[in-house]
């Protein structure tokens, strides 16, 4: 079966088990079909033991530098909009406070937002909003979804890419495999979905 997982939406699921959530796809679909009559879906059981098949490495094309730039710009616009909306909300709620205090709080929240947003989105979905819009996603080198620790390492690596005058980002345009410095650090790659 090739297509999205009916439980978590990860795609493509080429085998019997989803690499993201571990659900037995055929069994889960069967349980969904019988749930209409009973009203509930039983939790899927994972096979016991460590002998689980590892998914084949993805044969999807690597996402290049410019499509990644477009995804980043979409994310930047979205995050700036969220930051501005929260600044306006904070100014309305704390109308008596000094503008400096409100601005400092909004900037502090912005730093947290710009740090946590890519980690959570890459961990849960493999994509940020910008990557969803341009149909690319981040996976491990062997095509598996990112773990939380891998997503954190990739974000820390992204700071290293920026700290070396942005050369770490430019590597995605210069390398044959289209991997940036932070992809090399976290052992990830960015692939096209379409």
Biotite code that builds the C-alpha atoms (Angstrom):
import biotite.structure as struc

atoms = struc.array([
    struc.Atom([0.000, 0.000, 0.000], chain_id="A", res_id=1, res_name="UNK", atom_name="CA", element="C"),
    struc.Atom([1.328, 3.438, -0.872], chain_id="A", res_id=2, res_name="UNK", atom_name="CA", element="C"),
    struc.Atom([-0.400, 6.547, 0.393], chain_id="A", res_id=3, res_name="UNK", atom_name="CA", element="C"),
    struc.Atom([-0.941, 8.520, 3.587], chain_id="A", res_id=4, res_name="UNK", atom_name="CA", element="C"),
    struc.Atom([-1.335, 6.886, 6.980], chain_id="A", res_id=5, res_name="UNK", atom_name="CA", element="C"),
    struc.Atom([-5.034, 6.890, 7.935], chain_id="A", res_id=6, res_name="UNK", atom_name="CA", element="C"),
    struc.Atom([-4.155, 7.644, 11.564], chain_id="A", res_id=7, res_name="UNK", atom_name="CA", element="C"),
    struc.Atom([-1.441, 10.335, 11.528], chain_id="A", res_id=8, res_name="UNK", atom_name="CA", element="C"),
    struc.Atom([-1.339, 11.397, 7.854], chain_id="A", res_id=9, res_name="UNK", atom_name="CA", element="C"),
    struc.Atom([2.371, 10.632, 7.294], chain_id="A", res_id=10, res_name="UNK", atom_name="CA", element="C"),
    struc.Atom([3.128, 9.899, 3.679], chain_id="A", res_id=11, res_name="UNK", atom_name="CA", element="C"),
    struc.Atom([4.115, 7.873, 1.883], chain_id="A", res_id=12, res_name="UNK", atom_name="CA", element="C"),
    struc.Atom([3.471, 4.684, 3.800], chain_id="A", res_id=13, res_name="UNK", atom_name="CA", element="C"),
    struc.Atom([4.959, 2.016, 1.578], chain_id="A", res_id=14, res_name="UNK", atom_name="CA", element="C"),
    struc.Atom([4.704, -0.932, 3.964], chain_id="A", res_id=15, res_name="UNK", atom_name="CA", element="C"),
    struc.Atom([2.136, -2.449, 6.242], chain_id="A", res_id=16, res_name="UNK", atom_name="CA", element="C"),
    struc.Atom([3.153, -0.220, 9.176], chain_id="A", res_id=17, res_name="UNK", atom_name="CA", element="C"),
    struc.Atom([3.382, 3.578, 9.369], chain_id="A", res_id=18, res_name="UNK", atom_name="CA", element="C"),
    struc.Atom([6.961, 4.719, 10.128], chain_id="A", res_id=19, res_name="UNK", atom_name="CA", element="C"),
    struc.Atom([5.639, 7.716, 12.138], chain_id="A", res_id=20, res_name="UNK", atom_name="CA", element="C"),
    struc.Atom([3.000, 6.277, 14.478], chain_id="A", res_id=21, res_name="UNK", atom_name="CA", element="C"),
    struc.Atom([3.617, 2.529, 14.065], chain_id="A", res_id=22, res_name="UNK", atom_name="CA", element="C"),
    struc.Atom([0.011, 1.648, 13.308], chain_id="A", res_id=23, res_name="UNK", atom_name="CA", element="C"),
    struc.Atom([-0.805, -1.458, 11.266], chain_id="A", res_id=24, res_name="UNK", atom_name="CA", element="C"),
    struc.Atom([-2.496, 0.370, 8.378], chain_id="A", res_id=25, res_name="UNK", atom_name="CA", element="C"),
    struc.Atom([-4.759, -2.447, 7.151], chain_id="A", res_id=26, res_name="UNK", atom_name="CA", element="C"),
    struc.Atom([-5.943, -3.289, 10.652], chain_id="A", res_id=27, res_name="UNK", atom_name="CA", element="C"),
    struc.Atom([-6.531, 0.365, 11.519], chain_id="A", res_id=28, res_name="UNK", atom_name="CA", element="C"),
    struc.Atom([-8.618, 0.859, 8.358], chain_id="A", res_id=29, res_name="UNK", atom_name="CA", element="C"),
    struc.Atom([-10.637, -2.249, 9.217], chain_id="A", res_id=30, res_name="UNK", atom_name="CA", element="C"),
    struc.Atom([-11.228, -0.942, 12.743], chain_id="A", res_id=31, res_name="UNK", atom_name="CA", element="C"),
    struc.Atom([-12.287, 2.430, 11.325], chain_id="A", res_id=32, res_name="UNK", atom_name="CA", element="C"),
    struc.Atom([-14.793, 0.646, 9.100], chain_id="A", res_id=33, res_name="UNK", atom_name="CA", element="C"),
    struc.Atom([-16.296, -1.309, 12.001], chain_id="A", res_id=34, res_name="UNK", atom_name="CA", element="C"),
    struc.Atom([-16.206, 1.697, 14.335], chain_id="A", res_id=35, res_name="UNK", atom_name="CA", element="C"),
    struc.Atom([-19.237, 3.203, 12.623], chain_id="A", res_id=36, res_name="UNK", atom_name="CA", element="C"),
    struc.Atom([-21.381, 0.406, 14.022], chain_id="A", res_id=37, res_name="UNK", atom_name="CA", element="C"),
    struc.Atom([-19.866, 0.246, 17.504], chain_id="A", res_id=38, res_name="UNK", atom_name="CA", element="C"),
    struc.Atom([-18.984, 3.935, 17.919], chain_id="A", res_id=39, res_name="UNK", atom_name="CA", element="C"),
    struc.Atom([-15.403, 3.429, 19.099], chain_id="A", res_id=40, res_name="UNK", atom_name="CA", element="C"),
    struc.Atom([-12.039, 2.483, 17.691], chain_id="A", res_id=41, res_name="UNK", atom_name="CA", element="C"),
    struc.Atom([-9.791, 0.147, 19.644], chain_id="A", res_id=42, res_name="UNK", atom_name="CA", element="C"),
    struc.Atom([-6.174, 1.177, 19.982], chain_id="A", res_id=43, res_name="UNK", atom_name="CA", element="C"),
    struc.Atom([-4.043, -0.592, 17.401], chain_id="A", res_id=44, res_name="UNK", atom_name="CA", element="C"),
    struc.Atom([-1.563, -3.108, 18.714], chain_id="A", res_id=45, res_name="UNK", atom_name="CA", element="C"),
    struc.Atom([2.093, -2.942, 17.730], chain_id="A", res_id=46, res_name="UNK", atom_name="CA", element="C"),
    struc.Atom([3.832, -6.194, 16.946], chain_id="A", res_id=47, res_name="UNK", atom_name="CA", element="C"),
    struc.Atom([5.899, -7.494, 19.830], chain_id="A", res_id=48, res_name="UNK", atom_name="CA", element="C"),
    struc.Atom([9.654, -7.802, 19.628], chain_id="A", res_id=49, res_name="UNK", atom_name="CA", element="C"),
    struc.Atom([12.448, -5.795, 18.031], chain_id="A", res_id=50, res_name="UNK", atom_name="CA", element="C"),
    struc.Atom([12.198, -7.475, 14.608], chain_id="A", res_id=51, res_name="UNK", atom_name="CA", element="C"),
    struc.Atom([10.247, -4.686, 12.915], chain_id="A", res_id=52, res_name="UNK", atom_name="CA", element="C"),
    struc.Atom([10.906, -3.966, 9.268], chain_id="A", res_id=53, res_name="UNK", atom_name="CA", element="C"),
    struc.Atom([12.747, -0.724, 8.612], chain_id="A", res_id=54, res_name="UNK", atom_name="CA", element="C"),
    struc.Atom([11.300, 1.354, 5.770], chain_id="A", res_id=55, res_name="UNK", atom_name="CA", element="C"),
    struc.Atom([13.266, 1.636, 2.545], chain_id="A", res_id=56, res_name="UNK", atom_name="CA", element="C"),
    struc.Atom([15.137, 4.896, 2.024], chain_id="A", res_id=57, res_name="UNK", atom_name="CA", element="C"),
    struc.Atom([12.984, 7.393, 0.197], chain_id="A", res_id=58, res_name="UNK", atom_name="CA", element="C"),
    struc.Atom([13.619, 7.857, -3.496], chain_id="A", res_id=59, res_name="UNK", atom_name="CA", element="C"),
    struc.Atom([12.152, 11.365, -3.504], chain_id="A", res_id=60, res_name="UNK", atom_name="CA", element="C"),
    struc.Atom([14.116, 14.208, -5.043], chain_id="A", res_id=61, res_name="UNK", atom_name="CA", element="C"),
    struc.Atom([16.037, 16.528, -2.759], chain_id="A", res_id=62, res_name="UNK", atom_name="CA", element="C"),
    struc.Atom([14.649, 20.035, -2.262], chain_id="A", res_id=63, res_name="UNK", atom_name="CA", element="C"),
    struc.Atom([17.083, 22.665, -3.477], chain_id="A", res_id=64, res_name="UNK", atom_name="CA", element="C"),
    struc.Atom([18.159, 25.994, -2.070], chain_id="A", res_id=65, res_name="UNK", atom_name="CA", element="C"),
    struc.Atom([15.550, 28.310, -3.632], chain_id="A", res_id=66, res_name="UNK", atom_name="CA", element="C"),
    struc.Atom([12.478, 26.282, -2.728], chain_id="A", res_id=67, res_name="UNK", atom_name="CA", element="C"),
    struc.Atom([13.784, 26.187, 0.843], chain_id="A", res_id=68, res_name="UNK", atom_name="CA", element="C"),
    struc.Atom([14.193, 29.976, 0.762], chain_id="A", res_id=69, res_name="UNK", atom_name="CA", element="C"),
    struc.Atom([10.556, 30.358, -0.344], chain_id="A", res_id=70, res_name="UNK", atom_name="CA", element="C"),
    struc.Atom([9.435, 28.058, 2.490], chain_id="A", res_id=71, res_name="UNK", atom_name="CA", element="C"),
    struc.Atom([11.469, 30.116, 4.981], chain_id="A", res_id=72, res_name="UNK", atom_name="CA", element="C"),
    struc.Atom([9.937, 33.373, 3.698], chain_id="A", res_id=73, res_name="UNK", atom_name="CA", element="C"),
    struc.Atom([6.426, 31.968, 4.163], chain_id="A", res_id=74, res_name="UNK", atom_name="CA", element="C"),
    struc.Atom([7.344, 30.894, 7.698], chain_id="A", res_id=75, res_name="UNK", atom_name="CA", element="C"),
    struc.Atom([8.853, 34.326, 8.402], chain_id="A", res_id=76, res_name="UNK", atom_name="CA", element="C"),
    struc.Atom([5.691, 36.127, 7.278], chain_id="A", res_id=77, res_name="UNK", atom_name="CA", element="C"),
    struc.Atom([3.533, 33.802, 9.409], chain_id="A", res_id=78, res_name="UNK", atom_name="CA", element="C"),
    struc.Atom([5.734, 34.193, 12.496], chain_id="A", res_id=79, res_name="UNK", atom_name="CA", element="C"),
    struc.Atom([5.990, 37.973, 12.135], chain_id="A", res_id=80, res_name="UNK", atom_name="CA", element="C"),
    struc.Atom([2.182, 38.123, 11.875], chain_id="A", res_id=81, res_name="UNK", atom_name="CA", element="C"),
    struc.Atom([1.817, 36.048, 15.056], chain_id="A", res_id=82, res_name="UNK", atom_name="CA", element="C"),
    struc.Atom([4.399, 38.199, 16.857], chain_id="A", res_id=83, res_name="UNK", atom_name="CA", element="C"),
    struc.Atom([2.656, 41.423, 15.797], chain_id="A", res_id=84, res_name="UNK", atom_name="CA", element="C"),
    struc.Atom([-0.780, 40.120, 16.788], chain_id="A", res_id=85, res_name="UNK", atom_name="CA", element="C"),
    struc.Atom([0.531, 39.126, 20.211], chain_id="A", res_id=86, res_name="UNK", atom_name="CA", element="C"),
    struc.Atom([2.224, 42.505, 20.623], chain_id="A", res_id=87, res_name="UNK", atom_name="CA", element="C"),
    struc.Atom([-1.081, 44.280, 19.858], chain_id="A", res_id=88, res_name="UNK", atom_name="CA", element="C"),
    struc.Atom([-2.922, 41.946, 22.253], chain_id="A", res_id=89, res_name="UNK", atom_name="CA", element="C"),
    struc.Atom([-0.343, 42.549, 24.999], chain_id="A", res_id=90, res_name="UNK", atom_name="CA", element="C"),
    struc.Atom([-0.566, 46.311, 24.456], chain_id="A", res_id=91, res_name="UNK", atom_name="CA", element="C"),
    struc.Atom([-4.364, 46.141, 24.805], chain_id="A", res_id=92, res_name="UNK", atom_name="CA", element="C"),
    struc.Atom([-4.325, 43.897, 27.875], chain_id="A", res_id=93, res_name="UNK", atom_name="CA", element="C"),
    struc.Atom([-1.528, 45.779, 29.645], chain_id="A", res_id=94, res_name="UNK", atom_name="CA", element="C"),
    struc.Atom([-2.552, 49.267, 28.532], chain_id="A", res_id=95, res_name="UNK", atom_name="CA", element="C"),
    struc.Atom([-1.027, 50.898, 31.614], chain_id="A", res_id=96, res_name="UNK", atom_name="CA", element="C"),
    struc.Atom([2.398, 49.316, 31.176], chain_id="A", res_id=97, res_name="UNK", atom_name="CA", element="C"),
    struc.Atom([5.319, 51.096, 29.589], chain_id="A", res_id=98, res_name="UNK", atom_name="CA", element="C"),
    struc.Atom([5.755, 50.424, 25.859], chain_id="A", res_id=99, res_name="UNK", atom_name="CA", element="C"),
    struc.Atom([9.337, 49.305, 26.545], chain_id="A", res_id=100, res_name="UNK", atom_name="CA", element="C"),
    struc.Atom([8.127, 46.530, 28.854], chain_id="A", res_id=101, res_name="UNK", atom_name="CA", element="C"),
    struc.Atom([5.535, 45.346, 26.338], chain_id="A", res_id=102, res_name="UNK", atom_name="CA", element="C"),
    struc.Atom([8.118, 45.439, 23.535], chain_id="A", res_id=103, res_name="UNK", atom_name="CA", element="C"),
    struc.Atom([10.682, 43.504, 25.588], chain_id="A", res_id=104, res_name="UNK", atom_name="CA", element="C"),
    struc.Atom([8.100, 40.859, 26.495], chain_id="A", res_id=105, res_name="UNK", atom_name="CA", element="C"),
    struc.Atom([6.997, 40.556, 22.856], chain_id="A", res_id=106, res_name="UNK", atom_name="CA", element="C"),
    struc.Atom([10.609, 40.202, 21.675], chain_id="A", res_id=107, res_name="UNK", atom_name="CA", element="C"),
    struc.Atom([11.305, 37.551, 24.311], chain_id="A", res_id=108, res_name="UNK", atom_name="CA", element="C"),
    struc.Atom([8.264, 35.625, 23.195], chain_id="A", res_id=109, res_name="UNK", atom_name="CA", element="C"),
    struc.Atom([9.401, 36.023, 19.591], chain_id="A", res_id=110, res_name="UNK", atom_name="CA", element="C"),
    struc.Atom([12.749, 34.376, 20.352], chain_id="A", res_id=111, res_name="UNK", atom_name="CA", element="C"),
    struc.Atom([10.959, 31.441, 21.973], chain_id="A", res_id=112, res_name="UNK", atom_name="CA", element="C"),
    struc.Atom([8.487, 31.222, 19.067], chain_id="A", res_id=113, res_name="UNK", atom_name="CA", element="C"),
    struc.Atom([11.223, 31.228, 16.387], chain_id="A", res_id=114, res_name="UNK", atom_name="CA", element="C"),
    struc.Atom([13.082, 28.511, 18.329], chain_id="A", res_id=115, res_name="UNK", atom_name="CA", element="C"),
    struc.Atom([10.235, 26.173, 19.277], chain_id="A", res_id=116, res_name="UNK", atom_name="CA", element="C"),
    struc.Atom([8.140, 26.465, 16.077], chain_id="A", res_id=117, res_name="UNK", atom_name="CA", element="C"),
    struc.Atom([10.529, 24.624, 13.719], chain_id="A", res_id=118, res_name="UNK", atom_name="CA", element="C"),
    struc.Atom([11.403, 21.998, 16.334], chain_id="A", res_id=119, res_name="UNK", atom_name="CA", element="C"),
    struc.Atom([7.773, 21.071, 17.052], chain_id="A", res_id=120, res_name="UNK", atom_name="CA", element="C"),
    struc.Atom([6.641, 21.186, 13.424], chain_id="A", res_id=121, res_name="UNK", atom_name="CA", element="C"),
    struc.Atom([9.605, 19.170, 12.120], chain_id="A", res_id=122, res_name="UNK", atom_name="CA", element="C"),
    struc.Atom([9.161, 16.610, 14.892], chain_id="A", res_id=123, res_name="UNK", atom_name="CA", element="C"),
    struc.Atom([5.394, 16.162, 14.544], chain_id="A", res_id=124, res_name="UNK", atom_name="CA", element="C"),
    struc.Atom([4.854, 16.657, 10.811], chain_id="A", res_id=125, res_name="UNK", atom_name="CA", element="C"),
    struc.Atom([8.273, 16.902, 9.173], chain_id="A", res_id=126, res_name="UNK", atom_name="CA", element="C"),
    struc.Atom([7.212, 20.285, 7.817], chain_id="A", res_id=127, res_name="UNK", atom_name="CA", element="C"),
    struc.Atom([6.691, 23.859, 8.889], chain_id="A", res_id=128, res_name="UNK", atom_name="CA", element="C"),
    struc.Atom([3.816, 25.849, 7.384], chain_id="A", res_id=129, res_name="UNK", atom_name="CA", element="C"),
    struc.Atom([6.148, 27.169, 4.690], chain_id="A", res_id=130, res_name="UNK", atom_name="CA", element="C"),
    struc.Atom([7.360, 23.683, 3.830], chain_id="A", res_id=131, res_name="UNK", atom_name="CA", element="C"),
    struc.Atom([3.753, 22.494, 3.654], chain_id="A", res_id=132, res_name="UNK", atom_name="CA", element="C"),
    struc.Atom([2.956, 25.312, 1.224], chain_id="A", res_id=133, res_name="UNK", atom_name="CA", element="C"),
    struc.Atom([5.797, 24.405, -1.154], chain_id="A", res_id=134, res_name="UNK", atom_name="CA", element="C"),
    struc.Atom([5.409, 20.645, -0.583], chain_id="A", res_id=135, res_name="UNK", atom_name="CA", element="C"),
    struc.Atom([8.754, 19.745, 0.924], chain_id="A", res_id=136, res_name="UNK", atom_name="CA", element="C"),
    struc.Atom([9.558, 18.009, 4.203], chain_id="A", res_id=137, res_name="UNK", atom_name="CA", element="C"),
    struc.Atom([12.468, 17.130, 6.458], chain_id="A", res_id=138, res_name="UNK", atom_name="CA", element="C"),
    struc.Atom([13.307, 13.467, 7.031], chain_id="A", res_id=139, res_name="UNK", atom_name="CA", element="C"),
    struc.Atom([16.311, 11.552, 8.265], chain_id="A", res_id=140, res_name="UNK", atom_name="CA", element="C"),
    struc.Atom([18.829, 10.451, 5.654], chain_id="A", res_id=141, res_name="UNK", atom_name="CA", element="C"),
    struc.Atom([17.151, 7.037, 5.482], chain_id="A", res_id=142, res_name="UNK", atom_name="CA", element="C"),
    struc.Atom([13.701, 8.606, 4.955], chain_id="A", res_id=143, res_name="UNK", atom_name="CA", element="C"),
    struc.Atom([12.315, 8.200, 8.471], chain_id="A", res_id=144, res_name="UNK", atom_name="CA", element="C"),
    struc.Atom([10.442, 10.885, 10.444], chain_id="A", res_id=145, res_name="UNK", atom_name="CA", element="C"),
    struc.Atom([12.507, 13.054, 12.795], chain_id="A", res_id=146, res_name="UNK", atom_name="CA", element="C"),
    struc.Atom([12.591, 12.252, 16.493], chain_id="A", res_id=147, res_name="UNK", atom_name="CA", element="C"),
    struc.Atom([12.308, 15.118, 18.962], chain_id="A", res_id=148, res_name="UNK", atom_name="CA", element="C"),
    struc.Atom([16.034, 14.974, 19.695], chain_id="A", res_id=149, res_name="UNK", atom_name="CA", element="C"),
    struc.Atom([16.861, 15.019, 15.982], chain_id="A", res_id=150, res_name="UNK", atom_name="CA", element="C"),
    struc.Atom([14.586, 18.052, 15.466], chain_id="A", res_id=151, res_name="UNK", atom_name="CA", element="C"),
    struc.Atom([16.332, 19.850, 18.350], chain_id="A", res_id=152, res_name="UNK", atom_name="CA", element="C"),
    struc.Atom([19.795, 19.012, 16.984], chain_id="A", res_id=153, res_name="UNK", atom_name="CA", element="C"),
    struc.Atom([18.715, 20.265, 13.550], chain_id="A", res_id=154, res_name="UNK", atom_name="CA", element="C"),
    struc.Atom([17.544, 23.572, 15.055], chain_id="A", res_id=155, res_name="UNK", atom_name="CA", element="C"),
    struc.Atom([20.817, 23.987, 16.952], chain_id="A", res_id=156, res_name="UNK", atom_name="CA", element="C"),
    struc.Atom([22.623, 23.194, 13.706], chain_id="A", res_id=157, res_name="UNK", atom_name="CA", element="C"),
    struc.Atom([20.548, 25.856, 11.964], chain_id="A", res_id=158, res_name="UNK", atom_name="CA", element="C"),
    struc.Atom([21.978, 28.415, 14.388], chain_id="A", res_id=159, res_name="UNK", atom_name="CA", element="C"),
    struc.Atom([25.461, 27.189, 13.465], chain_id="A", res_id=160, res_name="UNK", atom_name="CA", element="C"),
    struc.Atom([24.547, 27.585, 9.771], chain_id="A", res_id=161, res_name="UNK", atom_name="CA", element="C"),
    struc.Atom([23.570, 31.198, 10.469], chain_id="A", res_id=162, res_name="UNK", atom_name="CA", element="C"),
    struc.Atom([26.568, 31.882, 12.720], chain_id="A", res_id=163, res_name="UNK", atom_name="CA", element="C"),
    struc.Atom([29.044, 31.153, 9.926], chain_id="A", res_id=164, res_name="UNK", atom_name="CA", element="C"),
    struc.Atom([27.728, 34.122, 7.927], chain_id="A", res_id=165, res_name="UNK", atom_name="CA", element="C"),
    struc.Atom([24.921, 32.045, 6.390], chain_id="A", res_id=166, res_name="UNK", atom_name="CA", element="C"),
    struc.Atom([27.355, 29.795, 4.542], chain_id="A", res_id=167, res_name="UNK", atom_name="CA", element="C"),
    struc.Atom([25.771, 26.782, 6.220], chain_id="A", res_id=168, res_name="UNK", atom_name="CA", element="C"),
    struc.Atom([22.484, 27.586, 4.451], chain_id="A", res_id=169, res_name="UNK", atom_name="CA", element="C"),
    struc.Atom([24.205, 28.224, 1.112], chain_id="A", res_id=170, res_name="UNK", atom_name="CA", element="C"),
    struc.Atom([25.635, 24.712, 1.224], chain_id="A", res_id=171, res_name="UNK", atom_name="CA", element="C"),
    struc.Atom([22.174, 23.456, 0.156], chain_id="A", res_id=172, res_name="UNK", atom_name="CA", element="C"),
    struc.Atom([22.687, 25.229, -3.144], chain_id="A", res_id=173, res_name="UNK", atom_name="CA", element="C"),
    struc.Atom([26.291, 24.131, -3.586], chain_id="A", res_id=174, res_name="UNK", atom_name="CA", element="C"),
    struc.Atom([26.195, 20.471, -2.602], chain_id="A", res_id=175, res_name="UNK", atom_name="CA", element="C"),
    struc.Atom([25.056, 17.776, -5.001], chain_id="A", res_id=176, res_name="UNK", atom_name="CA", element="C"),
    struc.Atom([22.832, 16.174, -2.325], chain_id="A", res_id=177, res_name="UNK", atom_name="CA", element="C"),
    struc.Atom([21.261, 19.601, -1.471], chain_id="A", res_id=178, res_name="UNK", atom_name="CA", element="C"),
    struc.Atom([21.996, 19.244, 2.257], chain_id="A", res_id=179, res_name="UNK", atom_name="CA", element="C"),
    struc.Atom([22.785, 22.325, 4.310], chain_id="A", res_id=180, res_name="UNK", atom_name="CA", element="C"),
    struc.Atom([25.191, 22.351, 7.255], chain_id="A", res_id=181, res_name="UNK", atom_name="CA", element="C"),
    struc.Atom([22.384, 21.792, 9.764], chain_id="A", res_id=182, res_name="UNK", atom_name="CA", element="C"),
    struc.Atom([21.201, 18.796, 7.698], chain_id="A", res_id=183, res_name="UNK", atom_name="CA", element="C"),
    struc.Atom([24.701, 17.327, 7.892], chain_id="A", res_id=184, res_name="UNK", atom_name="CA", element="C"),
    struc.Atom([24.864, 17.960, 11.654], chain_id="A", res_id=185, res_name="UNK", atom_name="CA", element="C"),
    struc.Atom([21.476, 16.317, 12.320], chain_id="A", res_id=186, res_name="UNK", atom_name="CA", element="C"),
    struc.Atom([21.822, 13.623, 9.616], chain_id="A", res_id=187, res_name="UNK", atom_name="CA", element="C"),
    struc.Atom([18.677, 14.866, 7.848], chain_id="A", res_id=188, res_name="UNK", atom_name="CA", element="C"),
    struc.Atom([17.670, 15.930, 4.378], chain_id="A", res_id=189, res_name="UNK", atom_name="CA", element="C"),
    struc.Atom([14.849, 17.938, 2.813], chain_id="A", res_id=190, res_name="UNK", atom_name="CA", element="C"),
    struc.Atom([12.830, 16.198, 0.121], chain_id="A", res_id=191, res_name="UNK", atom_name="CA", element="C"),
    struc.Atom([10.182, 17.238, -2.385], chain_id="A", res_id=192, res_name="UNK", atom_name="CA", element="C"),
    struc.Atom([6.724, 15.733, -1.995], chain_id="A", res_id=193, res_name="UNK", atom_name="CA", element="C"),
    struc.Atom([5.500, 16.703, -5.470], chain_id="A", res_id=194, res_name="UNK", atom_name="CA", element="C"),
])
